[in-house]
């Protein structure tokens, strides 16, 4: 018998990002943010490449993000294409 099991999204918890890290959102509380490129800037998380920046100014304070908020840190040499 085969059964489809929903995989957990890969990546790390947003709260584990280091200052300056650039990542892609792989899981979020609102699905429309999945795929956004973001950067940690101090205690804020900001989107990159959007005409109007979405930002979460205090998201790295305790209790602000849930375990469903996950990102994949972009590696050295990965190409970004803004569309």
PyMOL Python script that loads the backbone (N, CA, C, O; Angstrom):
from pymol import cmd

cmd.read_pdbstr("""\
ATOM      1  N   UNK A   1       0.830  -1.178   0.000  1.00  0.00           N
ATOM      2  CA  UNK A   1       0.000   0.000   0.000  1.00  0.00           C
ATOM      3  C   UNK A   1       0.875   1.242   0.000  1.00  0.00           C
ATOM      4  O   UNK A   1       1.825   1.340   0.777  1.00  0.00           O
ATOM      5  N   UNK A   2       0.554   2.195  -0.877  1.00  0.00           N
ATOM      6  CA  UNK A   2       1.285   3.445  -0.938  1.00  0.00           C
ATOM      7  C   UNK A   2       0.446   4.552  -0.347  1.00  0.00           C
ATOM      8  O   UNK A   2      -0.779   4.566  -0.469  1.00  0.00           O
ATOM      9  N   UNK A   3       1.118   5.464   0.286  1.00  0.00           N
ATOM     10  CA  UNK A   3       0.414   6.580   0.895  1.00  0.00           C
ATOM     11  C   UNK A   3       1.226   7.840   0.648  1.00  0.00           C
ATOM     12  O   UNK A   3       2.438   7.844   0.859  1.00  0.00           O
ATOM     13  N   UNK A   4       0.576   8.909   0.204  1.00  0.00           N
ATOM     14  CA  UNK A   4       1.245  10.181  -0.006  1.00  0.00           C
ATOM     15  C   UNK A   4       1.354  10.894   1.328  1.00  0.00           C
ATOM     16  O   UNK A   4       0.357  11.118   2.014  1.00  0.00           O
ATOM     17  N   UNK A   5       2.572  11.243   1.681  1.00  0.00           N
ATOM     18  CA  UNK A   5       2.826  11.943   2.929  1.00  0.00           C
ATOM     19  C   UNK A   5       3.359  13.318   2.579  1.00  0.00           C
ATOM     20  O   UNK A   5       4.312  13.445   1.811  1.00  0.00           O
ATOM     21  N   UNK A   6       2.750  14.336   3.137  1.00  0.00           N
ATOM     22  CA  UNK A   6       3.201  15.698   2.877  1.00  0.00           C
ATOM     23  C   UNK A   6       4.567  15.900   3.534  1.00  0.00           C
ATOM     24  O   UNK A   6       4.731  15.701   4.737  1.00  0.00           O
ATOM     25  N   UNK A   7       5.535  16.298   2.719  1.00  0.00           N
ATOM     26  CA  UNK A   7       6.881  16.525   3.239  1.00  0.00           C
ATOM     27  C   UNK A   7       6.950  17.848   3.978  1.00  0.00           C
ATOM     28  O   UNK A   7       6.266  18.809   3.626  1.00  0.00           O
ATOM     29  N   UNK A   8       7.777  17.885   4.995  1.00  0.00           N
ATOM     30  CA  UNK A   8       8.068  19.146   5.656  1.00  0.00           C
ATOM     31  C   UNK A   8       8.927  19.968   4.705  1.00  0.00           C
ATOM     32  O   UNK A   8       9.771  19.413   4.001  1.00  0.00           O
ATOM     33  N   UNK A   9       8.725  21.282   4.673  1.00  0.00           N
ATOM     34  CA  UNK A   9       9.583  22.092   3.817  1.00  0.00           C
ATOM     35  C   UNK A   9      11.023  22.054   4.309  1.00  0.00           C
ATOM     36  O   UNK A   9      11.288  22.041   5.511  1.00  0.00           O
ATOM     37  N   UNK A  10      11.930  22.038   3.369  1.00  0.00           N
ATOM     38  CA  UNK A  10      13.336  22.053   3.773  1.00  0.00           C
ATOM     39  C   UNK A  10      13.693  23.462   4.213  1.00  0.00           C
ATOM     40  O   UNK A  10      12.847  24.355   4.178  1.00  0.00           O
ATOM     41  N   UNK A  11      14.895  23.662   4.613  1.00  0.00           N
ATOM     42  CA  UNK A  11      15.327  24.977   5.065  1.00  0.00           C
ATOM     43  C   UNK A  11      15.465  25.020   6.571  1.00  0.00           C
ATOM     44  O   UNK A  11      15.419  23.999   7.257  1.00  0.00           O
ATOM     45  N   UNK A  12      15.634  26.229   7.058  1.00  0.00           N
ATOM     46  CA  UNK A  12      15.838  26.444   8.491  1.00  0.00           C
ATOM     47  C   UNK A  12      14.751  27.368   9.018  1.00  0.00           C
ATOM     48  O   UNK A  12      14.052  28.025   8.246  1.00  0.00           O
ATOM     49  N   UNK A  13      14.618  27.410  10.309  1.00  0.00           N
ATOM     50  CA  UNK A  13      13.716  28.370  10.922  1.00  0.00           C
ATOM     51  C   UNK A  13      14.252  29.778  10.673  1.00  0.00           C
ATOM     52  O   UNK A  13      15.461  30.004  10.710  1.00  0.00           O
ATOM     53  N   UNK A  14      13.360  30.706  10.424  1.00  0.00           N
ATOM     54  CA  UNK A  14      13.775  32.082  10.165  1.00  0.00           C
ATOM     55  C   UNK A  14      14.604  32.631  11.320  1.00  0.00           C
ATOM     56  O   UNK A  14      15.559  33.375  11.098  1.00  0.00           O
ATOM     57  N   UNK A  15      14.250  32.272  12.543  1.00  0.00           N
ATOM     58  CA  UNK A  15      14.969  32.786  13.706  1.00  0.00           C
ATOM     59  C   UNK A  15      16.418  32.308  13.760  1.00  0.00           C
ATOM     60  O   UNK A  15      17.210  32.847  14.534  1.00  0.00           O
ATOM     61  N   UNK A  16      16.784  31.302  12.949  1.00  0.00           N
ATOM     62  CA  UNK A  16      18.166  30.821  12.914  1.00  0.00           C
ATOM     63  C   UNK A  16      19.019  31.542  11.876  1.00  0.00           C
ATOM     64  O   UNK A  16      20.200  31.230  11.722  1.00  0.00           O
ATOM     65  N   UNK A  17      18.431  32.506  11.163  1.00  0.00           N
ATOM     66  CA  UNK A  17      19.213  33.288  10.190  1.00  0.00           C
ATOM     67  C   UNK A  17      20.208  34.181  10.920  1.00  0.00           C
ATOM     68  O   UNK A  17      19.936  34.660  12.021  1.00  0.00           O
ATOM     69  N   UNK A  18      21.354  34.397  10.299  1.00  0.00           N
ATOM     70  CA  UNK A  18      22.341  35.340  10.822  1.00  0.00           C
ATOM     71  C   UNK A  18      22.138  36.689  10.157  1.00  0.00           C
ATOM     72  O   UNK A  18      21.585  36.768   9.060  1.00  0.00           O
ATOM     73  N   UNK A  19      22.583  37.750  10.815  1.00  0.00           N
ATOM     74  CA  UNK A  19      22.477  39.088  10.256  1.00  0.00           C
ATOM     75  C   UNK A  19      23.186  39.134   8.899  1.00  0.00           C
ATOM     76  O   UNK A  19      24.343  38.729   8.785  1.00  0.00           O
ATOM     77  N   UNK A  20      22.492  39.625   7.879  1.00  0.00           N
ATOM     78  CA  UNK A  20      23.045  39.721   6.539  1.00  0.00           C
ATOM     79  C   UNK A  20      22.718  38.547   5.636  1.00  0.00           C
ATOM     80  O   UNK A  20      22.901  38.644   4.423  1.00  0.00           O
ATOM     81  N   UNK A  21      22.238  37.438   6.190  1.00  0.00           N
ATOM     82  CA  UNK A  21      21.881  36.274   5.373  1.00  0.00           C
ATOM     83  C   UNK A  21      20.795  36.642   4.369  1.00  0.00           C
ATOM     84  O   UNK A  21      19.878  37.402   4.677  1.00  0.00           O
ATOM     85  N   UNK A  22      20.914  36.092   3.168  1.00  0.00           N
ATOM     86  CA  UNK A  22      19.892  36.233   2.139  1.00  0.00           C
ATOM     87  C   UNK A  22      19.312  34.845   1.908  1.00  0.00           C
ATOM     88  O   UNK A  22      20.045  33.862   1.798  1.00  0.00           O
ATOM     89  N   UNK A  23      17.978  34.778   1.836  1.00  0.00           N
ATOM     90  CA  UNK A  23      17.317  33.471   1.756  1.00  0.00           C
ATOM     91  C   UNK A  23      16.043  33.586   0.933  1.00  0.00           C
ATOM     92  O   UNK A  23      15.580  34.683   0.621  1.00  0.00           O
ATOM     93  N   UNK A  24      15.488  32.429   0.588  1.00  0.00           N
ATOM     94  CA  UNK A  24      14.188  32.365  -0.064  1.00  0.00           C
ATOM     95  C   UNK A  24      13.204  31.747   0.936  1.00  0.00           C
ATOM     96  O   UNK A  24      13.529  30.771   1.612  1.00  0.00           O
ATOM     97  N   UNK A  25      12.011  32.318   1.024  1.00  0.00           N
ATOM     98  CA  UNK A  25      10.991  31.795   1.933  1.00  0.00           C
ATOM     99  C   UNK A  25      10.441  30.497   1.354  1.00  0.00           C
ATOM    100  O   UNK A  25       9.964  30.475   0.219  1.00  0.00           O
ATOM    101  N   UNK A  26      10.505  29.410   2.131  1.00  0.00           N
ATOM    102  CA  UNK A  26       9.982  28.113   1.684  1.00  0.00           C
ATOM    103  C   UNK A  26       8.699  27.725   2.410  1.00  0.00           C
ATOM    104  O   UNK A  26       7.972  26.845   1.948  1.00  0.00           O
ATOM    105  N   UNK A  27       8.411  28.364   3.534  1.00  0.00           N
ATOM    106  CA  UNK A  27       7.165  28.117   4.265  1.00  0.00           C
ATOM    107  C   UNK A  27       6.879  29.364   5.085  1.00  0.00           C
ATOM    108  O   UNK A  27       7.779  29.948   5.689  1.00  0.00           O
ATOM    109  N   UNK A  28       5.591  29.768   5.099  1.00  0.00           N
ATOM    110  CA  UNK A  28       5.226  30.994   5.813  1.00  0.00           C
ATOM    111  C   UNK A  28       3.780  30.875   6.271  1.00  0.00           C
ATOM    112  O   UNK A  28       3.057  29.971   5.852  1.00  0.00           O
ATOM    113  N   UNK A  29       3.374  31.781   7.123  1.00  0.00           N
ATOM    114  CA  UNK A  29       1.999  31.764   7.603  1.00  0.00           C
ATOM    115  C   UNK A  29       1.016  32.190   6.521  1.00  0.00           C
ATOM    116  O   UNK A  29      -0.172  31.882   6.616  1.00  0.00           O
ATOM    117  N   UNK A  30       1.484  32.887   5.500  1.00  0.00           N
ATOM    118  CA  UNK A  30       0.664  33.277   4.350  1.00  0.00           C
ATOM    119  C   UNK A  30       1.356  32.776   3.093  1.00  0.00           C
ATOM    120  O   UNK A  30       2.498  33.145   2.818  1.00  0.00           O
ATOM    121  N   UNK A  31       0.672  31.943   2.335  1.00  0.00           N
ATOM    122  CA  UNK A  31       1.265  31.258   1.185  1.00  0.00           C
ATOM    123  C   UNK A  31       1.801  32.205   0.119  1.00  0.00           C
ATOM    124  O   UNK A  31       2.729  31.841  -0.602  1.00  0.00           O
ATOM    125  N   UNK A  32       1.246  33.409  -0.004  1.00  0.00           N
ATOM    126  CA  UNK A  32       1.701  34.304  -1.063  1.00  0.00           C
ATOM    127  C   UNK A  32       3.138  34.793  -0.877  1.00  0.00           C
ATOM    128  O   UNK A  32       3.733  35.326  -1.814  1.00  0.00           O
ATOM    129  N   UNK A  33       3.700  34.618   0.318  1.00  0.00           N
ATOM    130  CA  UNK A  33       5.084  35.024   0.549  1.00  0.00           C
ATOM    131  C   UNK A  33       6.094  33.936   0.196  1.00  0.00           C
ATOM    132  O   UNK A  33       7.294  34.211   0.158  1.00  0.00           O
ATOM    133  N   UNK A  34       5.649  32.730  -0.059  1.00  0.00           N
ATOM    134  CA  UNK A  34       6.572  31.651  -0.424  1.00  0.00           C
ATOM    135  C   UNK A  34       7.229  32.009  -1.751  1.00  0.00           C
ATOM    136  O   UNK A  34       6.558  32.379  -2.714  1.00  0.00           O
ATOM    137  N   UNK A  35       8.545  31.892  -1.781  1.00  0.00           N
ATOM    138  CA  UNK A  35       9.316  32.249  -2.964  1.00  0.00           C
ATOM    139  C   UNK A  35       9.938  33.632  -2.899  1.00  0.00           C
ATOM    140  O   UNK A  35      10.803  33.947  -3.716  1.00  0.00           O
ATOM    141  N   UNK A  36       9.523  34.469  -1.952  1.00  0.00           N
ATOM    142  CA  UNK A  36      10.125  35.795  -1.811  1.00  0.00           C
ATOM    143  C   UNK A  36      11.580  35.655  -1.369  1.00  0.00           C
ATOM    144  O   UNK A  36      11.924  34.769  -0.586  1.00  0.00           O
ATOM    145  N   UNK A  37      12.416  36.536  -1.880  1.00  0.00           N
ATOM    146  CA  UNK A  37      13.812  36.616  -1.449  1.00  0.00           C
ATOM    147  C   UNK A  37      13.863  37.639  -0.320  1.00  0.00           C
ATOM    148  O   UNK A  37      13.355  38.752  -0.455  1.00  0.00           O
ATOM    149  N   UNK A  38      14.480  37.253   0.793  1.00  0.00           N
ATOM    150  CA  UNK A  38      14.526  38.112   1.975  1.00  0.00           C
ATOM    151  C   UNK A  38      15.944  38.199   2.516  1.00  0.00           C
ATOM    152  O   UNK A  38      16.784  37.339   2.250  1.00  0.00           O
ATOM    153  N   UNK A  39      16.191  39.257   3.281  1.00  0.00           N
ATOM    154  CA  UNK A  39      17.478  39.423   3.947  1.00  0.00           C
ATOM    155  C   UNK A  39      17.230  39.818   5.388  1.00  0.00           C
ATOM    156  O   UNK A  39      16.358  40.631   5.695  1.00  0.00           O
ATOM    157  N   UNK A  40      18.028  39.215   6.271  1.00  0.00           N
ATOM    158  CA  UNK A  40      17.972  39.640   7.664  1.00  0.00           C
ATOM    159  C   UNK A  40      18.830  40.876   7.799  1.00  0.00           C
ATOM    160  O   UNK A  40      19.986  40.900   7.375  1.00  0.00           O
ATOM    161  N   UNK A  41      18.244  41.910   8.401  1.00  0.00           N
ATOM    162  CA  UNK A  41      18.942  43.165   8.638  1.00  0.00           C
ATOM    163  C   UNK A  41      18.686  43.551  10.084  1.00  0.00           C
ATOM    164  O   UNK A  41      17.670  44.169  10.403  1.00  0.00           O
ATOM    165  N   UNK A  42      19.606  43.185  10.947  1.00  0.00           N
ATOM    166  CA  UNK A  42      19.412  43.410  12.378  1.00  0.00           C
ATOM    167  C   UNK A  42      18.257  42.565  12.890  1.00  0.00           C
ATOM    168  O   UNK A  42      18.265  41.343  12.746  1.00  0.00           O
ATOM    169  N   UNK A  43      17.269  43.212  13.486  1.00  0.00           N
ATOM    170  CA  UNK A  43      16.095  42.495  13.987  1.00  0.00           C
ATOM    171  C   UNK A  43      14.957  42.468  12.975  1.00  0.00           C
ATOM    172  O   UNK A  43      13.851  42.036  13.298  1.00  0.00           O
ATOM    173  N   UNK A  44      15.221  42.926  11.753  1.00  0.00           N
ATOM    174  CA  UNK A  44      14.179  42.977  10.728  1.00  0.00           C
ATOM    175  C   UNK A  44      14.450  41.952   9.630  1.00  0.00           C
ATOM    176  O   UNK A  44      15.587  41.537   9.406  1.00  0.00           O
ATOM    177  N   UNK A  45      13.383  41.562   8.961  1.00  0.00           N
ATOM    178  CA  UNK A  45      13.464  40.729   7.769  1.00  0.00           C
ATOM    179  C   UNK A  45      12.825  41.551   6.658  1.00  0.00           C
ATOM    180  O   UNK A  45      11.682  41.989   6.788  1.00  0.00           O
ATOM    181  N   UNK A  46      13.564  41.765   5.555  1.00  0.00           N
ATOM    182  CA  UNK A  46      13.060  42.596   4.466  1.00  0.00           C
ATOM    183  C   UNK A  46      13.081  41.815   3.166  1.00  0.00           C
ATOM    184  O   UNK A  46      13.937  40.953   2.965  1.00  0.00           O
ATOM    185  N   UNK A  47      12.137  42.116   2.282  1.00  0.00           N
ATOM    186  CA  UNK A  47      12.127  41.467   0.965  1.00  0.00           C
ATOM    187  C   UNK A  47      13.048  42.229   0.038  1.00  0.00           C
ATOM    188  O   UNK A  47      13.252  43.433   0.190  1.00  0.00           O
ATOM    189  N   UNK A  48      13.600  41.513  -0.923  1.00  0.00           N
ATOM    190  CA  UNK A  48      14.465  42.106  -1.929  1.00  0.00           C
ATOM    191  C   UNK A  48      13.810  41.951  -3.298  1.00  0.00           C
ATOM    192  O   UNK A  48      13.173  40.936  -3.576  1.00  0.00           O
ATOM    193  N   UNK A  49      13.971  42.964  -4.152  1.00  0.00           N
ATOM    194  CA  UNK A  49      13.503  42.857  -5.528  1.00  0.00           C
ATOM    195  C   UNK A  49      12.026  43.096  -5.733  1.00  0.00           C
ATOM    196  O   UNK A  49      11.487  42.751  -6.785  1.00  0.00           O
ATOM    197  N   UNK A  50      11.367  43.672  -4.767  1.00  0.00           N
ATOM    198  CA  UNK A  50       9.946  43.979  -4.907  1.00  0.00           C
ATOM    199  C   UNK A  50       9.794  45.491  -5.038  1.00  0.00           C
ATOM    200  O   UNK A  50      10.549  46.238  -4.416  1.00  0.00           O
ATOM    201  N   UNK A  51       8.817  45.963  -5.848  1.00  0.00           N
ATOM    202  CA  UNK A  51       8.654  47.404  -6.007  1.00  0.00           C
ATOM    203  C   UNK A  51       8.314  48.112  -4.699  1.00  0.00           C
ATOM    204  O   UNK A  51       8.757  49.237  -4.467  1.00  0.00           O
ATOM    205  N   UNK A  52       7.545  47.473  -3.864  1.00  0.00           N
ATOM    206  CA  UNK A  52       7.256  47.994  -2.533  1.00  0.00           C
ATOM    207  C   UNK A  52       7.684  46.937  -1.536  1.00  0.00           C
ATOM    208  O   UNK A  52       7.128  45.839  -1.507  1.00  0.00           O
ATOM    209  N   UNK A  53       8.657  47.263  -0.731  1.00  0.00           N
ATOM    210  CA  UNK A  53       9.219  46.275   0.173  1.00  0.00           C
ATOM    211  C   UNK A  53       8.268  45.816   1.253  1.00  0.00           C
ATOM    212  O   UNK A  53       7.669  46.633   1.952  1.00  0.00           O
ATOM    213  N   UNK A  54       8.128  44.519   1.390  1.00  0.00           N
ATOM    214  CA  UNK A  54       7.439  43.936   2.544  1.00  0.00           C
ATOM    215  C   UNK A  54       8.509  43.753   3.597  1.00  0.00           C
ATOM    216  O   UNK A  54       9.609  43.290   3.296  1.00  0.00           O
ATOM    217  N   UNK A  55       8.196  44.112   4.822  1.00  0.00           N
ATOM    218  CA  UNK A  55       9.192  43.922   5.877  1.00  0.00           C
ATOM    219  C   UNK A  55       8.499  43.516   7.162  1.00  0.00           C
ATOM    220  O   UNK A  55       7.330  43.820   7.398  1.00  0.00           O
ATOM    221  N   UNK A  56       9.249  42.833   7.962  1.00  0.00           N
ATOM    222  CA  UNK A  56       8.815  42.423   9.279  1.00  0.00           C
ATOM    223  C   UNK A  56       9.842  43.015  10.242  1.00  0.00           C
ATOM    224  O   UNK A  56      10.884  42.404  10.481  1.00  0.00           O
ATOM    225  N   UNK A  57       9.560  44.206  10.803  1.00  0.00           N
ATOM    226  CA  UNK A  57      10.595  44.945  11.525  1.00  0.00           C
ATOM    227  C   UNK A  57      11.076  44.318  12.830  1.00  0.00           C
ATOM    228  O   UNK A  57      12.218  44.553  13.225  1.00  0.00           O
ATOM    229  N   UNK A  58      10.266  43.546  13.497  1.00  0.00           N
ATOM    230  CA  UNK A  58      10.665  42.982  14.791  1.00  0.00           C
ATOM    231  C   UNK A  58      10.563  41.467  14.812  1.00  0.00           C
ATOM    232  O   UNK A  58      10.323  40.882  15.868  1.00  0.00           O
ATOM    233  N   UNK A  59      10.738  40.826  13.680  1.00  0.00           N
ATOM    234  CA  UNK A  59      10.434  39.394  13.639  1.00  0.00           C
ATOM    235  C   UNK A  59      11.437  38.520  14.385  1.00  0.00           C
ATOM    236  O   UNK A  59      11.158  37.346  14.626  1.00  0.00           O
ATOM    237  N   UNK A  60      12.590  39.059  14.753  1.00  0.00           N
ATOM    238  CA  UNK A  60      13.564  38.225  15.452  1.00  0.00           C
ATOM    239  C   UNK A  60      13.468  38.348  16.968  1.00  0.00           C
ATOM    240  O   UNK A  60      14.302  37.807  17.694  1.00  0.00           O
ATOM    241  N   UNK A  61      12.463  39.049  17.437  1.00  0.00           N
ATOM    242  CA  UNK A  61      12.215  39.086  18.876  1.00  0.00           C
ATOM    243  C   UNK A  61      11.515  37.791  19.274  1.00  0.00           C
ATOM    244  O   UNK A  61      10.768  37.230  18.472  1.00  0.00           O
ATOM    245  N   UNK A  62      11.736  37.305  20.487  1.00  0.00           N
ATOM    246  CA  UNK A  62      11.122  36.035  20.904  1.00  0.00           C
ATOM    247  C   UNK A  62       9.609  36.040  20.740  1.00  0.00           C
ATOM    248  O   UNK A  62       8.933  37.007  21.091  1.00  0.00           O
ATOM    249  N   UNK A  63       9.095  34.949  20.203  1.00  0.00           N
ATOM    250  CA  UNK A  63       7.664  34.758  20.066  1.00  0.00           C
ATOM    251  C   UNK A  63       7.035  35.394  18.844  1.00  0.00           C
ATOM    252  O   UNK A  63       5.819  35.305  18.672  1.00  0.00           O
ATOM    253  N   UNK A  64       7.822  36.036  17.986  1.00  0.00           N
ATOM    254  CA  UNK A  64       7.257  36.713  16.825  1.00  0.00           C
ATOM    255  C   UNK A  64       6.984  35.766  15.659  1.00  0.00           C
ATOM    256  O   UNK A  64       6.022  35.969  14.918  1.00  0.00           O
ATOM    257  N   UNK A  65       7.807  34.742  15.485  1.00  0.00           N
ATOM    258  CA  UNK A  65       7.655  33.824  14.360  1.00  0.00           C
ATOM    259  C   UNK A  65       7.289  32.432  14.845  1.00  0.00           C
ATOM    260  O   UNK A  65       7.700  32.004  15.924  1.00  0.00           O
ATOM    261  N   UNK A  66       6.518  31.742  14.039  1.00  0.00           N
ATOM    262  CA  UNK A  66       6.130  30.376  14.368  1.00  0.00           C
ATOM    263  C   UNK A  66       7.076  29.400  13.680  1.00  0.00           C
ATOM    264  O   UNK A  66       7.803  29.794  12.768  1.00  0.00           O
ATOM    265  N   UNK A  67       7.084  28.132  14.096  1.00  0.00           N
ATOM    266  CA  UNK A  67       7.929  27.133  13.428  1.00  0.00           C
ATOM    267  C   UNK A  67       7.554  26.922  11.968  1.00  0.00           C
ATOM    268  O   UNK A  67       8.319  26.307  11.225  1.00  0.00           O
ATOM    269  N   UNK A  68       6.393  27.417  11.537  1.00  0.00           N
ATOM    270  CA  UNK A  68       6.027  27.258  10.128  1.00  0.00           C
ATOM    271  C   UNK A  68       6.724  28.276   9.242  1.00  0.00           C
ATOM    272  O   UNK A  68       6.614  28.192   8.018  1.00  0.00           O
ATOM    273  N   UNK A  69       7.434  29.230   9.815  1.00  0.00           N
ATOM    274  CA  UNK A  69       8.170  30.229   9.028  1.00  0.00           C
ATOM    275  C   UNK A  69       9.585  29.723   8.799  1.00  0.00           C
ATOM    276  O   UNK A  69      10.423  29.724   9.700  1.00  0.00           O
ATOM    277  N   UNK A  70       9.831  29.283   7.547  1.00  0.00           N
ATOM    278  CA  UNK A  70      11.126  28.672   7.229  1.00  0.00           C
ATOM    279  C   UNK A  70      11.698  29.279   5.958  1.00  0.00           C
ATOM    280  O   UNK A  70      10.962  29.714   5.072  1.00  0.00           O
ATOM    281  N   UNK A  71      13.032  29.300   5.885  1.00  0.00           N
ATOM    282  CA  UNK A  71      13.733  29.826   4.715  1.00  0.00           C
ATOM    283  C   UNK A  71      14.855  28.882   4.305  1.00  0.00           C
ATOM    284  O   UNK A  71      15.315  28.058   5.095  1.00  0.00           O
ATOM    285  N   UNK A  72      15.283  29.019   3.061  1.00  0.00           N
ATOM    286  CA  UNK A  72      16.484  28.315   2.594  1.00  0.00           C
ATOM    287  C   UNK A  72      17.522  29.381   2.298  1.00  0.00           C
ATOM    288  O   UNK A  72      17.324  30.235   1.433  1.00  0.00           O
ATOM    289  N   UNK A  73      18.639  29.324   3.028  1.00  0.00           N
ATOM    290  CA  UNK A  73      19.717  30.290   2.838  1.00  0.00           C
ATOM    291  C   UNK A  73      20.315  30.082   1.448  1.00  0.00           C
ATOM    292  O   UNK A  73      20.611  28.955   1.050  1.00  0.00           O
ATOM    293  N   UNK A  74      20.488  31.181   0.720  1.00  0.00           N
ATOM    294  CA  UNK A  74      21.070  31.086  -0.611  1.00  0.00           C
ATOM    295  C   UNK A  74      22.570  30.890  -0.498  1.00  0.00           C
ATOM    296  O   UNK A  74      23.232  31.527   0.322  1.00  0.00           O
ATOM    297  N   UNK A  75      23.096  30.009  -1.323  1.00  0.00           N
ATOM    298  CA  UNK A  75      24.516  29.697  -1.287  1.00  0.00           C
ATOM    299  C   UNK A  75      25.339  30.619  -2.171  1.00  0.00           C
ATOM    300  O   UNK A  75      24.812  31.318  -3.036  1.00  0.00           O
ATOM    301  N   UNK A  76      26.603  30.601  -1.939  1.00  0.00           N
ATOM    302  CA  UNK A  76      27.528  31.403  -2.729  1.00  0.00           C
ATOM    303  C   UNK A  76      27.419  30.999  -4.197  1.00  0.00           C
ATOM    304  O   UNK A  76      27.473  29.814  -4.525  1.00  0.00           O
ATOM    305  N   UNK A  77      27.266  31.974  -5.067  1.00  0.00           N
ATOM    306  CA  UNK A  77      27.203  31.708  -6.492  1.00  0.00           C
ATOM    307  C   UNK A  77      25.816  31.440  -7.043  1.00  0.00           C
ATOM    308  O   UNK A  77      25.658  31.307  -8.256  1.00  0.00           O
ATOM    309  N   UNK A  78      24.791  31.356  -6.174  1.00  0.00           N
ATOM    310  CA  UNK A  78      23.431  31.162  -6.683  1.00  0.00           C
ATOM    311  C   UNK A  78      22.987  32.424  -7.400  1.00  0.00           C
ATOM    312  O   UNK A  78      23.216  33.534  -6.919  1.00  0.00           O
ATOM    313  N   UNK A  79      22.354  32.254  -8.545  1.00  0.00           N
ATOM    314  CA  UNK A  79      21.929  33.386  -9.335  1.00  0.00           C
ATOM    315  C   UNK A  79      20.508  33.782  -8.955  1.00  0.00           C
ATOM    316  O   UNK A  79      19.630  32.932  -8.807  1.00  0.00           O
ATOM    317  N   UNK A  80      20.294  35.095  -8.799  1.00  0.00           N
ATOM    318  CA  UNK A  80      18.977  35.635  -8.521  1.00  0.00           C
ATOM    319  C   UNK A  80      18.474  36.320  -9.781  1.00  0.00           C
ATOM    320  O   UNK A  80      19.209  37.085 -10.405  1.00  0.00           O
ATOM    321  N   UNK A  81      17.249  36.057 -10.156  1.00  0.00           N
ATOM    322  CA  UNK A  81      16.633  36.729 -11.278  1.00  0.00           C
ATOM    323  C   UNK A  81      15.377  37.412 -10.775  1.00  0.00           C
ATOM    324  O   UNK A  81      14.459  36.751 -10.290  1.00  0.00           O
ATOM    325  N   UNK A  82      15.330  38.723 -10.887  1.00  0.00           N
ATOM    326  CA  UNK A  82      14.161  39.486 -10.444  1.00  0.00           C
ATOM    327  C   UNK A  82      13.198  39.580 -11.603  1.00  0.00           C
ATOM    328  O   UNK A  82      13.553  40.061 -12.679  1.00  0.00           O
ATOM    329  N   UNK A  83      11.956  39.111 -11.382  1.00  0.00           N
ATOM    330  CA  UNK A  83      10.963  39.159 -12.452  1.00  0.00           C
ATOM    331  C   UNK A  83       9.784  40.011 -12.049  1.00  0.00           C
ATOM    332  O   UNK A  83       8.842  40.169 -12.826  1.00  0.00           O
TER     333      UNK A  83
END
""", "prot")
cmd.dss("prot")
cmd.show_as("cartoon", "prot")
cmd.util.cbc("prot")
cmd.orient("prot")
